[in-house]
Amino acid sequence: MKQGIHPELFAVEVSCTCEHSFMTRSTKKEIKSTLCSSCHPFFTGQQRFVDTAGRIEKFRKKFAK
């Protein structure tokens, strides 16, 4: 490897808002996330739909033929 052209790597702890964290290496000194595989609805199976204008029900009614 050439000297002086590569960014410096740091051992960082990636933390999520759900308080789950893990260690990795990165060029950034600190990584914070709002979603991770421990709290994301796709991975947990607890998917919730936020339906403010009745759009889901309207869609289901339209295609329920």
LINLINWO-V818733 format. One record per backbone hydrogen bond with DSSP energy under -1.0 kcal/mol. CO is the residue of the C=O (numbers start at 1). NH is the residue of the N-H. E is the energy in kcal/mol with one decimal. If there is no record, write none. Layout:
co | nh | e
CO | NH | E
CO | NH | E
This chain:
co | nh | e
10 | 26 | -2.3
12 | 24 | -2.5
14 | 22 | -1.8
15 | 33 | -2.8
16 | 19 | -1.6
20 | 16 | -2.2
22 | 14 | -3.0
24 | 12 | -2.5
26 | 10 | -3.1
31 | 15 | -2.0
36 | 40 | -2.1
40 | 44 | -2.1
41 | 45 | -1.8
54 | 58 | -2.0
55 | 59 | -2.2
56 | 60 | -2.6
57 | 61 | -2.4
58 | 62 | -1.9
59 | 63 | -2.0
